[in-house]
Amino acid sequence: MPAGTFDVWDAAVLISILAISALIGIYYRYTGGKQKTTQEYLMADQSMTTFPVAFSLMASFMSAVTLMGVSSESYQFGTMFCAINIAYWVCTPIAAYIYLPVFYRMRTTSVYEYLERRFGQATRLCASLAFTLQMVLYMGIALYTPALALEAVTGIPRSTAILVIGLVCTFYSTLGGLKAVLVTDVFQSFLMFAAIYAVIFVSAVKAGGLAPIWQVAQERGRIEISEFSLDPTVRHTWWSLLIGGMVTYLSLYGVNQAQVQRLISVRNLRSAQSALWWNLPILSLLSFSTLFSGLAIFYYYRDCDPLLEGRITFRDQIMPLFAVDTMGQYPGLCGLFVSGIFSASLSTISSAVTSLSAVTLEDYLRPLYKSIFKRPLADSKSTLPTKVIAFIFGLLCIALAFGASLLGAGVLQASLTIFGVVGGPLLAMFTLGVCTTRSNQRGVLLGFLISLVFSFWIGFGGPKPKATTLGFTASGCANATALVSEALLLSPASSEVMEEPHYFWLYRLSYLWFSVIGFTIALVVGYGGSILLKHLGWADNEQIFLDKYQKQLDYDLFAPILARRWRRQEEQRTEIAQDETLTKLTH
């Protein structure tokens, strides 16, 4: 199997695409309002249309880690993961009509400002700090992981990839603000699709069509959509993918600062809801395409797995290896593929930079300035600090990526786990806010903190069993005899005695249940604790009322469907009271 090269045409394509991203930042710096206000810089003047935001929502969700990971998923474990797309379709109306209207009515730059209005400042600060930790760690990994994979198989130095992606992203995010980020996300979305379809195209050419790819996948057990087990320790089942996928999707598209900030940049609520709906087919198309690309790659390596052959060190490197092995005969195609992977990183990191700069300004800098100078920070004075903050977060991302390369794979897994375990408790906090009237600050914080502790325990505790992959072979490799012998020695069948070292049950749970458990604990303890603390006289809920007698609810704080119901009930009670009063007066 001949090794490919990353040649001058590929480099030219990659450099051109990075230059276009940088030029978009320059364009939006010197056009329109020239990014002179935080309203334009962080919210795009709330002037964006539906389609750029729809593509941006997808691009920031699908990082390079996700692209390579989903392709590797179908390569190693089969197609069961496709069921998670059903969760996306189920949860889109919930995000669009339960959570989004509440944030859109407030028009807040930071989504955590809602928590202060609903519960209090302590809740806002806790949630904001959790989000900041989550995003700071994740953006370093989103930059480091693809750089590591690309270095291993294309020869692009890891440090070069980190610096190029990090500096280009920091440049256009800092210079052009949210408008530049949204427009580059659209451009980068097409590149992500191009990268995936390049993989499918090349494999289909070599296979003589798509049918042989599907046939081999069926024969080798890769087509799997029938796992209905109720055992929560099974890695992927319909139940874990649906329920876990719902919590994951809502934690990202319902209450995550990066996504809500994009949605609020749209001109009106109806258009913002349309952006969520249009994002859905785009996201699902990329998800199914990426899964199929894994099957396409499996067809090519069906008789000579590169990991068994010793060409790669982990299977998330399989996609870039395939590009280098197969795309060399098409000038610039490998460069286009690498550009798609870079674009997935750029969109994720720019999303993190803009959301973190918004949160830092609104949740930390403005309150600090007000407490020191006893007056609010003027908008005219906050634009420059916000750009400096964005620049600092960009450099921090690069530093974290270099730090990850020094600290090793354990830290990578830990950082990705943090992203999962924080999402569930944060979603529960917002859900208690928009869906209940009895939740109060002390009860919600109690549930949030207990949930975080428990989620971190099951997320980081160990040891955990390794996931069992489907079968691979090295029988078609050049040195097949030696490789097959080694593979047999390392295969699960040859080590049955050692396979069950009695892992603690919670550590054996599928990773998809982590966010569900965190969400459930925060919801139950938060609501129950609120009722108990109110009963004991240790907490109140006065901030949800508009009057000092605590009779008139502030309906803007709640989901529209519930607010309308409670408003009708209040009107009915008022009418009944008026009728009773009138009856007493007439008698």
BADOTOR-105347 format. One record per residue (C-alpha): x, y, z; residue in three letters; residue number from 1. Coordinates in steps of 0.1 Angstrom, whole numbers, plus 5000, padded with zeros to 4 digits. Example, Ala and Ser with C-alpha at 12.3 -4.5 7.8 and 13.67 -1.06 7.14 Angstrom:
% BADOTOR-105347
PT    c1    c2    c3  code  pos
PT  5123  4955  5078   ALA    1
PT  5137  4989  5071   SER    2
***
This chain:
% BADOTOR-105347
PT    c1    c2    c3  code  pos
PT  5000  5000  5000   MET    1
PT  5019  5031  4988   PRO    2
PT  5022  5060  5012   ALA    3
PT  5010  5094  5000   GLY    4
PT  5025  5128  5004   THR    5
PT  5013  5163  5014   PHE    6
PT  5028  5182  4984   ASP    7
PT  5030  5218  4972   VAL    8
PT  4995  5218  4957   TRP    9
PT  4980  5207  4990   ASP   10
PT  5000  5234  5009   ALA   11
PT  4987  5260  4984   ALA   12
PT  4951  5250  4990   VAL   13
PT  4955  5251  5027   LEU   14
PT  4973  5285  5028   ILE   15
PT  4946  5300  5005   SER   16
PT  4918  5288  5027   ILE   17
PT  4934  5301  5059   LEU   18
PT  4941  5334  5041   ALA   19
PT  4904  5337  5032   ILE   20
PT  4894  5332  5068   SER   21
PT  4918  5360  5079   ALA   22
PT  4905  5383  5052   LEU   23
PT  4870  5379  5063   ILE   24
PT  4881  5392  5097   GLY   25
PT  4897  5422  5081   ILE   26
PT  4866  5429  5060   TYR   27
PT  4843  5431  5090   TYR   28
PT  4868  5452  5109   ARG   29
PT  4866  5480  5084   TYR   30
PT  4830  5477  5072   THR   31
PT  4796  5484  5088   GLY   32
PT  4800  5498  5123   GLY   33
PT  4837  5488  5123   LYS   34
PT  4832  5469  5156   GLN   35
PT  4831  5500  5177   LYS   36
PT  4804  5488  5201   THR   37
PT  4801  5456  5221   THR   38
PT  4766  5453  5206   GLN   39
PT  4781  5449  5171   GLU   40
PT  4813  5431  5183   TYR   41
PT  4796  5404  5205   LEU   42
PT  4760  5404  5191   MET   43
PT  4765  5413  5154   ALA   44
PT  4741  5442  5160   ASP   45
PT  4714  5416  5161   GLN   46
PT  4712  5419  5123   SER   47
PT  4721  5384  5111   MET   48
PT  4699  5364  5089   THR   49
PT  4688  5328  5094   THR   50
PT  4711  5308  5071   PHE   51
PT  4745  5320  5083   PRO   52
PT  4735  5314  5119   VAL   53
PT  4721  5279  5110   ALA   54
PT  4755  5269  5094   PHE   55
PT  4774  5285  5123   SER   56
PT  4754  5265  5149   LEU   57
PT  4764  5233  5131   MET   58
PT  4801  5243  5126   ALA   59
PT  4807  5252  5162   SER   60
PT  4790  5219  5173   PHE   61
PT  4811  5197  5150   MET   62
PT  4847  5202  5160   SER   63
PT  4876  5184  5144   ALA   64
PT  4876  5161  5173   VAL   65
PT  4840  5152  5165   THR   66
PT  4846  5148  5128   LEU   67
PT  4875  5124  5132   MET   68
PT  4858  5108  5162   GLY   69
PT  4825  5100  5145   VAL   70
PT  4843  5086  5114   SER   71
PT  4864  5065  5137   SER   72
PT  4832  5055  5156   GLU   73
PT  4817  5037  5125   SER   74
PT  4851  5023  5116   TYR   75
PT  4856  5007  5150   GLN   76
PT  4821  5001  5164   PHE   77
PT  4796  5003  5135   GLY   78
PT  4767  5026  5127   THR   79
PT  4747  5024  5160   MET   80
PT  4757  5060  5168   PHE   81
PT  4734  5073  5140   CYS   82
PT  4704  5069  5163   ALA   83
PT  4716  5100  5182   ILE   84
PT  4702  5121  5153   ASN   85
PT  4666  5112  5164   ILE   86
PT  4674  5129  5198   ALA   87
PT  4684  5160  5178   TYR   88
PT  4650  5161  5160   TRP   89
PT  4631  5155  5192   VAL   90
PT  4649  5183  5211   CYS   91
PT  4649  5210  5185   THR   92
PT  4614  5221  5193   PRO   93
PT  4622  5221  5230   ILE   94
PT  4652  5243  5225   ALA   95
PT  4633  5266  5200   ALA   96
PT  4601  5271  5220   TYR   97
PT  4609  5265  5257   ILE   98
PT  4644  5280  5263   TYR   99
PT  4651  5303  5233   LEU  100
PT  4621  5327  5238   PRO  101
PT  4631  5334  5274   VAL  102
PT  4667  5344  5264   PHE  103
PT  4655  5363  5233   TYR  104
PT  4631  5384  5253   ARG  105
PT  4659  5395  5277   MET  106
PT  4683  5402  5248   ARG  107
PT  4712  5395  5271   THR  108
PT  4748  5393  5259   THR  109
PT  4755  5366  5286   SER  110
PT  4730  5339  5290   VAL  111
PT  4739  5337  5327   TYR  112
PT  4723  5371  5333   GLU  113
PT  4690  5352  5332   TYR  114
PT  4701  5332  5362   LEU  115
PT  4708  5363  5382   GLU  116
PT  4673  5377  5374   ARG  117
PT  4657  5343  5381   ARG  118
PT  4677  5332  5412   PHE  119
PT  4704  5357  5422   GLY  120
PT  4740  5367  5416   GLN  121
PT  4756  5337  5433   ALA  122
PT  4738  5313  5408   THR  123
PT  4750  5334  5379   ARG  124
PT  4786  5334  5391   LEU  125
PT  4786  5296  5397   CYS  126
PT  4772  5287  5363   ALA  127
PT  4794  5312  5345   SER  128
PT  4826  5299  5362   LEU  129
PT  4816  5263  5353   ALA  130
PT  4811  5273  5317   PHE  131
PT  4844  5292  5316   THR  132
PT  4863  5262  5329   LEU  133
PT  4845  5239  5305   GLN  134
PT  4852  5260  5274   MET  135
PT  4888  5270  5283   VAL  136
PT  4899  5234  5287   LEU  137
PT  4879  5221  5257   TYR  138
PT  4892  5247  5232   MET  139
PT  4928  5237  5239   GLY  140
PT  4918  5200  5232   ILE  141
PT  4899  5210  5201   ALA  142
PT  4931  5226  5188   LEU  143
PT  4956  5199  5200   TYR  144
PT  4938  5167  5190   THR  145
PT  4936  5173  5152   PRO  146
PT  4971  5188  5152   ALA  147
PT  4984  5155  5168   LEU  148
PT  4965  5133  5143   ALA  149
PT  4977  5154  5113   LEU  150
PT  5013  5153  5125   GLU  151
PT  5013  5116  5128   ALA  152
PT  5002  5109  5092   VAL  153
PT  5008  5140  5070   THR  154
PT  5041  5152  5085   GLY  155
PT  5027  5186  5093   ILE  156
PT  5045  5195  5126   PRO  157
PT  5022  5195  5155   ARG  158
PT  5036  5229  5167   SER  159
PT  5031  5244  5133   THR  160
PT  4995  5232  5131   ALA  161
PT  4987  5246  5166   ILE  162
PT  5003  5280  5159   LEU  163
PT  4987  5284  5124   VAL  164
PT  4952  5274  5135   ILE  165
PT  4954  5293  5168   GLY  166
PT  4968  5325  5154   LEU  167
PT  4945  5327  5123   VAL  168
PT  4915  5320  5146   CYS  169
PT  4926  5346  5172   THR  170
PT  4932  5371  5144   PHE  171
PT  4898  5371  5127   TYR  172
PT  4878  5365  5159   SER  173
PT  4895  5395  5176   THR  174
PT  4894  5418  5146   LEU  175
PT  4860  5411  5131   GLY  176
PT  4839  5401  5161   GLY  177
PT  4809  5378  5159   LEU  178
PT  4800  5388  5123   LYS  179
PT  4834  5376  5111   ALA  180
PT  4830  5344  5131   VAL  181
PT  4796  5337  5117   LEU  182
PT  4806  5343  5081   VAL  183
PT  4838  5323  5084   THR  184
PT  4817  5295  5100   ASP  185
PT  4796  5293  5068   VAL  186
PT  4827  5291  5046   PHE  187
PT  4843  5265  5069   GLN  188
PT  4811  5245  5070   SER  189
PT  4814  5239  5032   PHE  190
PT  4850  5229  5037   LEU  191
PT  4840  5204  5064   MET  192
PT  4815  5188  5040   PHE  193
PT  4841  5189  5012   ALA  194
PT  4866  5170  5034   ALA  195
PT  4840  5143  5043   ILE  196
PT  4828  5139  5007   TYR  197
PT  4864  5138  4994   ALA  198
PT  4869  5107  5016   VAL  199
PT  4837  5091  5003   ILE  200
PT  4844  5100  4967   PHE  201
PT  4879  5085  4967   VAL  202
PT  4868  5053  4984   SER  203
PT  4839  5050  4960   ALA  204
PT  4862  5054  4930   VAL  205
PT  4885  5026  4944   LYS  206
PT  4855  5004  4953   ALA  207
PT  4837  5009  4920   GLY  208
PT  4807  5026  4936   GLY  209
PT  4790  5030  4970   LEU  210
PT  4773  4996  4969   ALA  211
PT  4805  4976  4975   PRO  212
PT  4813  4998  5005   ILE  213
PT  4779  4991  5021   TRP  214
PT  4782  4954  5012   GLN  215
PT  4816  4950  5029   VAL  216
PT  4803  4969  5060   ALA  217
PT  4774  4945  5062   GLN  218
PT  4796  4914  5058   GLU  219
PT  4820  4926  5085   ARG  220
PT  4793  4935  5110   GLY  221
PT  4796  4973  5108   ARG  222
PT  4758  4979  5100   ILE  223
PT  4743  4979  5135   GLU  224
PT  4710  4997  5144   ILE  225
PT  4693  4971  5166   SER  226
PT  4708  4974  5201   GLU  227
PT  4678  4979  5224   PHE  228
PT  4694  4966  5256   SER  229
PT  4683  4982  5288   LEU  230
PT  4717  4976  5304   ASP  231
PT  4732  5010  5310   PRO  232
PT  4768  4996  5308   THR  233
PT  4764  4988  5271   VAL  234
PT  4782  5016  5253   ARG  235
PT  4756  5025  5227   HIS  236
PT  4720  5015  5228   THR  237
PT  4688  5032  5215   TRP  238
PT  4680  5043  5251   TRP  239
PT  4715  5058  5259   SER  240
PT  4717  5075  5225   LEU  241
PT  4682  5090  5227   LEU  242
PT  4682  5101  5263   ILE  243
PT  4719  5109  5265   GLY  244
PT  4717  5126  5231   GLY  245
PT  4687  5147  5243   MET  246
PT  4705  5160  5274   VAL  247
PT  4737  5167  5253   THR  248
PT  4718  5185  5226   TYR  249
PT  4698  5207  5249   LEU  250
PT  4728  5215  5270   SER  251
PT  4745  5228  5238   LEU  252
PT  4717  5242  5218   TYR  253
PT  4693  5252  5246   GLY  254
PT  4714  5269  5272   VAL  255
PT  4750  5270  5260   ASN  256
PT  4764  5306  5258   GLN  257
PT  4782  5300  5224   ALA  258
PT  4750  5288  5207   GLN  259
PT  4725  5312  5224   VAL  260
PT  4748  5341  5215   GLN  261
PT  4745  5332  5179   ARG  262
PT  4708  5327  5180   LEU  263
PT  4702  5361  5197   ILE  264
PT  4723  5378  5169   SER  265
PT  4694  5371  5145   VAL  266
PT  4669  5399  5138   ARG  267
PT  4638  5384  5155   ASN  268
PT  4627  5354  5175   LEU  269
PT  4610  5337  5146   ARG  270
PT  4641  5339  5125   SER  271
PT  4662  5326  5154   ALA  272
PT  4638  5296  5157   GLN  273
PT  4641  5291  5120   SER  274
PT  4679  5290  5123   ALA  275
PT  4676  5262  5149   LEU  276
PT  4653  5243  5125   TRP  277
PT  4675  5248  5095   TRP  278
PT  4706  5237  5115   ASN  279
PT  4689  5204  5121   LEU  280
PT  4691  5189  5085   PRO  281
PT  4726  5204  5080   ILE  282
PT  4738  5188  5113   LEU  283
PT  4721  5154  5105   SER  284
PT  4735  5154  5069   LEU  285
PT  4770  5160  5082   LEU  286
PT  4765  5134  5109   SER  287
PT  4753  5106  5086   PHE  288
PT  4779  5116  5060   SER  289
PT  4807  5114  5085   THR  290
PT  4795  5080  5097   LEU  291
PT  4794  5067  5061   PHE  292
PT  4829  5081  5056   SER  293
PT  4840  5057  5084   GLY  294
PT  4825  5028  5064   LEU  295
PT  4843  5041  5033   ALA  296
PT  4876  5041  5051   ILE  297
PT  4869  5006  5065   PHE  298
PT  4864  4993  5030   TYR  299
PT  4899  5005  5020   TYR  300
PT  4916  4991  5051   TYR  301
PT  4893  4961  5054   ARG  302
PT  4922  4935  5051   ASP  303
PT  4950  4956  5066   CYS  304
PT  4941  4977  5097   ASP  305
PT  4967  5005  5101   PRO  306
PT  4967  5002  5139   LEU  307
PT  4975  4965  5137   LEU  308
PT  5001  4973  5110   GLU  309
PT  5017  4998  5133   GLY  310
PT  5013  5028  5110   ARG  311
PT  4991  5048  5136   ILE  312
PT  4990  5048  5174   THR  313
PT  4952  5054  5178   PHE  314
PT  4923  5049  5154   ARG  315
PT  4912  5086  5155   ASP  316
PT  4941  5091  5131   GLN  317
PT  4925  5068  5106   ILE  318
PT  4908  5096  5086   MET  319
PT  4939  5118  5079   PRO  320
PT  4959  5086  5072   LEU  321
PT  4934  5076  5046   PHE  322
PT  4936  5111  5030   ALA  323
PT  4974  5108  5026   VAL  324
PT  4972  5072  5014   ASP  325
PT  4946  5078  4987   THR  326
PT  4944  5114  4976   MET  327
PT  4979  5120  4964   GLY  328
PT  4970  5113  4928   GLN  329
PT  4945  5142  4929   TYR  330
PT  4964  5175  4931   PRO  331
PT  4952  5196  4960   GLY  332
PT  4926  5172  4972   LEU  333
PT  4946  5162  5003   CYS  334
PT  4951  5199  5010   GLY  335
PT  4913  5204  5007   LEU  336
PT  4908  5175  5032   PHE  337
PT  4933  5190  5057   VAL  338
PT  4916  5224  5052   SER  339
PT  4883  5208  5062   GLY  340
PT  4898  5194  5094   ILE  341
PT  4915  5228  5102   PHE  342
PT  4881  5245  5095   SER  343
PT  4864  5223  5120   ALA  344
PT  4890  5234  5146   SER  345
PT  4887  5270  5136   LEU  346
PT  4850  5272  5139   SER  347
PT  4850  5255  5174   THR  348
PT  4878  5277  5187   ILE  349
PT  4863  5309  5174   SER  350
PT  4830  5300  5190   SER  351
PT  4848  5295  5223   ALA  352
PT  4867  5328  5220   VAL  353
PT  4837  5349  5213   THR  354
PT  4815  5333  5240   SER  355
PT  4842  5335  5266   LEU  356
PT  4849  5372  5258   SER  357
PT  4812  5379  5262   ALA  358
PT  4809  5360  5295   VAL  359
PT  4841  5376  5309   THR  360
PT  4828  5411  5300   LEU  361
PT  4793  5407  5313   GLU  362
PT  4797  5383  5342   ASP  363
PT  4831  5394  5356   TYR  364
PT  4844  5428  5342   LEU  365
PT  4812  5448  5344   ARG  366
PT  4802  5437  5380   PRO  367
PT  4838  5443  5391   LEU  368
PT  4840  5477  5376   TYR  369
PT  4807  5487  5392   LYS  370
PT  4817  5475  5426   SER  371
PT  4850  5495  5424   ILE  372
PT  4839  5527  5407   PHE  373
PT  4802  5527  5419   LYS  374
PT  4789  5532  5383   ARG  375
PT  4783  5510  5354   PRO  376
PT  4809  5505  5327   LEU  377
PT  4799  5525  5296   ALA  378
PT  4795  5506  5264   ASP  379
PT  4819  5530  5246   SER  380
PT  4846  5520  5271   LYS  381
PT  4840  5483  5270   SER  382
PT  4847  5475  5233   THR  383
PT  4885  5477  5235   LEU  384
PT  4887  5456  5267   PRO  385
PT  4865  5430  5251   THR  386
PT  4888  5427  5221   LYS  387
PT  4918  5424  5244   VAL  388
PT  4900  5396  5263   ILE  389
PT  4893  5378  5230   ALA  390
PT  4929  5381  5221   PHE  391
PT  4940  5368  5254   ILE  392
PT  4917  5338  5252   PHE  393
PT  4930  5330  5217   GLY  394
PT  4966  5330  5231   LEU  395
PT  4955  5309  5261   LEU  396
PT  4940  5284  5237   CYS  397
PT  4974  5280  5219   ILE  398
PT  4992  5277  5253   ALA  399
PT  4967  5250  5265   LEU  400
PT  4972  5231  5232   ALA  401
PT  5010  5231  5238   PHE  402
PT  5004  5222  5274   GLY  403
PT  4983  5192  5264   ALA  404
PT  5011  5179  5243   SER  405
PT  5033  5179  5274   LEU  406
PT  5008  5164  5298   LEU  407
PT  4997  5134  5278   GLY  408
PT  4965  5115  5268   ALA  409
PT  4951  5113  5304   GLY  410
PT  4947  5150  5305   VAL  411
PT  4930  5149  5271   LEU  412
PT  4904  5125  5283   GLN  413
PT  4900  5144  5315   ALA  414
PT  4893  5177  5296   SER  415
PT  4868  5160  5273   LEU  416
PT  4851  5145  5304   THR  417
PT  4848  5179  5320   ILE  418
PT  4829  5191  5290   PHE  419
PT  4804  5162  5294   GLY  420
PT  4798  5163  5331   VAL  421
PT  4793  5201  5334   VAL  422
PT  4766  5202  5307   GLY  423
PT  4739  5182  5325   GLY  424
PT  4740  5202  5358   PRO  425
PT  4740  5235  5339   LEU  426
PT  4710  5223  5318   LEU  427
PT  4691  5214  5350   ALA  428
PT  4698  5248  5365   MET  429
PT  4682  5266  5335   PHE  430
PT  4654  5241  5334   THR  431
PT  4644  5247  5370   LEU  432
PT  4645  5284  5362   GLY  433
PT  4623  5284  5331   VAL  434
PT  4599  5256  5341   CYS  435
PT  4592  5260  5378   THR  436
PT  4581  5288  5402   THR  437
PT  4591  5270  5434   ARG  438
PT  4628  5267  5428   SER  439
PT  4650  5292  5446   ASN  440
PT  4687  5301  5446   GLN  441
PT  4698  5280  5476   ARG  442
PT  4680  5249  5465   GLY  443
PT  4693  5252  5430   VAL  444
PT  4729  5258  5441   LEU  445
PT  4727  5228  5464   LEU  446
PT  4715  5206  5436   GLY  447
PT  4741  5220  5412   PHE  448
PT  4770  5215  5435   LEU  449
PT  4760  5179  5446   ILE  450
PT  4754  5170  5409   SER  451
PT  4788  5184  5399   LEU  452
PT  4806  5164  5427   VAL  453
PT  4788  5132  5417   PHE  454
PT  4793  5137  5380   SER  455
PT  4830  5144  5384   PHE  456
PT  4833  5113  5405   TRP  457
PT  4818  5089  5380   ILE  458
PT  4835  5109  5351   GLY  459
PT  4870  5108  5365   PHE  460
PT  4869  5078  5389   GLY  461
PT  4884  5046  5378   GLY  462
PT  4897  5023  5366   PRO  463
PT  4872  5020  5337   LYS  464
PT  4869  4992  5312   PRO  465
PT  4881  4998  5277   LYS  466
PT  4854  4997  5249   ALA  467
PT  4854  4965  5229   THR  468
PT  4858  4972  5192   THR  469
PT  4845  4951  5163   LEU  470
PT  4869  4928  5145   GLY  471
PT  4899  4938  5124   PHE  472
PT  4924  4919  5104   THR  473
PT  4960  4924  5092   ALA  474
PT  4959  4894  5068   SER  475
PT  4962  4917  5037   GLY  476
PT  4993  4936  5050   CYS  477
PT  5028  4930  5035   ALA  478
PT  5041  4915  5068   ASN  479
PT  5008  4897  5075   ALA  480
PT  5021  4866  5092   THR  481
PT  5039  4884  5120   ALA  482
PT  5011  4909  5124   LEU  483
PT  4984  4883  5127   VAL  484
PT  5004  4864  5153   SER  485
PT  5008  4895  5174   GLU  486
PT  4971  4904  5170   ALA  487
PT  4961  4869  5182   LEU  488
PT  4982  4873  5213   LEU  489
PT  4965  4907  5220   LEU  490
PT  4930  4897  5210   SER  491
PT  4901  4896  5236   PRO  492
PT  4896  4858  5230   ALA  493
PT  4932  4850  5241   SER  494
PT  4928  4869  5274   SER  495
PT  4894  4859  5286   GLU  496
PT  4907  4851  5321   VAL  497
PT  4919  4886  5325   MET  498
PT  4890  4904  5309   GLU  499
PT  4868  4910  5340   GLU  500
PT  4888  4927  5368   PRO  501
PT  4856  4935  5387   HIS  502
PT  4851  4972  5377   TYR  503
PT  4829  4992  5400   PHE  504
PT  4794  4993  5384   TRP  505
PT  4792  5031  5381   LEU  506
PT  4826  5031  5363   TYR  507
PT  4812  5007  5338   ARG  508
PT  4783  5030  5328   LEU  509
PT  4782  5042  5292   SER  510
PT  4797  5077  5289   TYR  511
PT  4763  5089  5274   LEU  512
PT  4747  5085  5309   TRP  513
PT  4771  5109  5326   PHE  514
PT  4753  5141  5316   SER  515
PT  4719  5124  5322   VAL  516
PT  4728  5115  5358   ILE  517
PT  4742  5150  5364   GLY  518
PT  4710  5165  5350   PHE  519
PT  4687  5143  5370   THR  520
PT  4705  5148  5403   ILE  521
PT  4706  5186  5399   ALA  522
PT  4670  5187  5389   LEU  523
PT  4657  5165  5417   VAL  524
PT  4679  5178  5445   VAL  525
PT  4675  5214  5433   GLY  526
PT  4637  5212  5432   TYR  527
PT  4633  5192  5464   GLY  528
PT  4659  5213  5482   GLY  529
PT  4641  5245  5472   SER  530
PT  4608  5233  5487   ILE  531
PT  4625  5221  5519   LEU  532
PT  4645  5253  5524   LEU  533
PT  4615  5274  5517   LYS  534
PT  4595  5254  5543   HIS  535
PT  4622  5259  5569   LEU  536
PT  4623  5296  5562   GLY  537
PT  4659  5295  5549   TRP  538
PT  4652  5306  5513   ALA  539
PT  4627  5327  5494   ASP  540
PT  4618  5334  5458   ASN  541
PT  4609  5370  5459   GLU  542
PT  4628  5379  5427   GLN  543
PT  4603  5362  5404   ILE  544
PT  4575  5386  5415   PHE  545
PT  4569  5421  5402   LEU  546
PT  4553  5434  5434   ASP  547
PT  4563  5434  5470   LYS  548
PT  4532  5413  5480   TYR  549
PT  4545  5385  5458   GLN  550
PT  4513  5381  5439   LYS  551
PT  4523  5392  5403   GLN  552
PT  4547  5368  5386   LEU  553
PT  4573  5381  5362   ASP  554
PT  4561  5359  5333   TYR  555
PT  4591  5369  5311   ASP  556
PT  4613  5346  5333   LEU  557
PT  4594  5314  5323   PHE  558
PT  4589  5293  5292   ALA  559
PT  4560  5308  5271   PRO  560
PT  4539  5277  5271   ILE  561
PT  4539  5277  5309   LEU  562
PT  4537  5314  5313   ALA  563
PT  4505  5316  5293   ARG  564
PT  4490  5288  5314   ARG  565
PT  4499  5305  5347   TRP  566
PT  4487  5338  5333   ARG  567
PT  4453  5323  5325   ARG  568
PT  4450  5307  5359   GLN  569
PT  4459  5340  5375   GLU  570
PT  4432  5358  5354   GLU  571
PT  4407  5331  5364   GLN  572
PT  4415  5335  5401   ARG  573
PT  4412  5373  5398   THR  574
PT  4378  5370  5380   GLU  575
PT  4365  5346  5407   ILE  576
PT  4377  5369  5435   ALA  577
PT  4360  5399  5418   GLN  578
PT  4328  5379  5414   ASP  579
PT  4328  5369  5451   GLU  580
PT  4335  5405  5461   THR  581
PT  4306  5417  5439   LEU  582
PT  4283  5390  5453   THR  583
PT  4291  5401  5489   LYS  584
PT  4284  5438  5480   LEU  585
PT  4250  5430  5464   THR  586
PT  4239  5409  5493   HIS  587
***
